[in-house]
Amino acid sequence: MNRGALYYLMVPLLLLLCLLQSTAAARMKIAGVKPELVLLMVVIGALVYGARPGVVWAFVAGVGMDIFSGGPFGASSLALMASALVAGLGHRPFSRFNIFVPLAATALGTLAYAGVYLAILTVLEVAGAPTLRVPIDDAIRDIVLPVTLYNTAIMLLLLPLLNRLPESQDL
């Protein structure tokens, strides 16, 4: 099994990105939107190694994100796991070396992440839990769509690095 160094470095790398996401990513804002660094790394991991390890990494990264954020504990994990499952679809049936596969995986993964996270916030609000009230239509227009474009643009810049990673040999 040729897994490469990235496979074994994903957990520490994701935890480092969780810390960067909650601190330094605010300096990377463009038009008030900051990139989802952890989400991008989970998508890359799922594209290279498949959905199964991607979901495990997403869970660990989600716990790390929830520790550093003020959101409901577990919401980031569930949302990242959904995005890993979506991105993992591009692991075997489609070649990640095709420019559209990583870009589509990033865009759809970001939308899946946002959809699950907003759904969790809505369910908690309806249940009466003390959470932040988020107007869904405003969140989609002002946050989700710009972040989707930003993440996809970053993935476009990362494509040369992504294509240099060895293909996973696991079945």
Secondary structure as GFF3:
##gff-version 3
##sequence-region A 1 171
A	DSSP	alpha_helix	4	22	.	.	.	ID=ss1
A	DSSP	three_ten_helix	24	28	.	.	.	ID=ss2
A	DSSP	alpha_helix	37	49	.	.	.	ID=ss3
A	DSSP	alpha_helix	51	68	.	.	.	ID=ss4
A	DSSP	alpha_helix	75	88	.	.	.	ID=ss5
A	DSSP	alpha_helix	100	126	.	.	.	ID=ss6
A	DSSP	alpha_helix	136	139	.	.	.	ID=ss7
A	DSSP	pi_helix	140	144	.	.	.	ID=ss8
A	DSSP	alpha_helix	145	162	.	.	.	ID=ss9
###
